[in-house]
Amino acid sequence: MSLYQHILVATDLTEESDQVLSRAMALADTAGSAISLLHVVEYVPVDPAGEALLPPPVDMEEELLASAREKLSELVQRAGAHPRQSLVEIGQTKAEIKRIAGEIEADLIVLGSRERHGLALLMGSTERSVVHNAPCDVLAVRLR
């Protein structure tokens, strides 16, 4: 039995996502683990006064989901990955990573970690929240 049976790779679908998935695949190959991928569409329109507006129209939400699914599929193809599942969810990224990890019984979450500056440093990060609230181990891949 390997240390990790099911690895959840949380991706933001940026260029660095290839690096994060590659690292997770190498670990999965070594440990004999299954991989699942997750991307969270976090769409909350905000007006100039900082107030959240009404939820987006359903067709816009569907367009965002379709685009994310296509990009996730391209990432999987580029990497030559064979994930157990590829999921695209709508919601708050931090909460959805935690929820999905629990639902699929992941025992490791792999995500990218960037150096923060200015306001982003003060506001905190998804990585930090996941590390402190995840139901399992977390590996943060350092992105340069």
Summary of the structure (lengths in Angstrom):
residues: 144
radius of gyration: 15.7
end to end distance: 33.7
largest distance: 54.1
contacts: 408
relative contact order: 0.22
helix: 43%
strand: 23%
